[in-house]
Amino acid sequence: MSLYIDSASRLHHDLDKNLVVTCPHCQAVAHITANAVPRFEDLQLYRPKQVGLVYLCDACHAPIFLRFTVRVYAAARIELSPQFSEVERAREKFSFTYVPEDVELLFREALTCFSQGAFNAFASMCRRSAQAMFADLGEAGKLRLFDELNAVRELANIAPELFSKMKNVLFGAELDARSSLALLEGYEAGVLLEVVKDLVYEAYVRKGKLQQALMVRRFFLDETGTHVAPFVSAS
């Protein structure tokens, strides 16, 4: 794939019409269009290792800033790597209905860290979120979540090395500095994010939604005078 800036400061991108991101402003998954390109002469003079380009979101027309690594400084063109990093990421979303307040507070901060690209701070906040969940759910709940983590590993076919990192982040001994400081790259943090979302959902949201649905069913049956057996154990 060819991506370069020519001597007239024009950007050439083979896949320009297919460039899609999640807009950090309107949250839409939308095509983006190049809007501002650095001057060729300035780049040749200073030769930075990375180049910033400004795009516009086709959905809301807000500016989106992408950073590209320079591959080659040639006489008439500057070749860029097709991979880019988003200077401003879209906010990660999660429905916190049914989630306890202390768990919600910590996991919200974890999502903020992820959106800012602070992946190891994100891992630390995931660990604190997990500890808050264990304190709330007790030892039986902790073991249940560990079993769920293993089930997710099989469902998603997570690589052993990455699974070991996630297990140490979430279930490592509290005073084990090595497991506390398991360093994550962007992709690894993304996998951890989806796994923790699944664990929080299984621990709280799924149960809450089911209980709410059953309460609504019972309410309408009571309104019609139909007798129903209790669906929650008295114990």
Buried (B, 14 or more C-beta within 10 A) or exposed (E): EEBBBEEEBEBBBEEBEEBEBBBBBEEBEBBBBBBEBBEBEEBBEEEEEEBBBBBBBEBEEBBBBBEBBBEEEEEEBBBBEBEBBBEBBBBBEBEBEBBBEBBBBBBBBBBBBBBEBBBBBBBBBBBBBBBBBBEBBEEEBBEBBBEBBEEBBEEEEBEEEBBEBBBBBBBBEEEEEEBBEBEBEEEBBBBBBEBBBBBBBBBBBEEBBEEEEEEEEBEEEEEEEEEEEEEEEEE
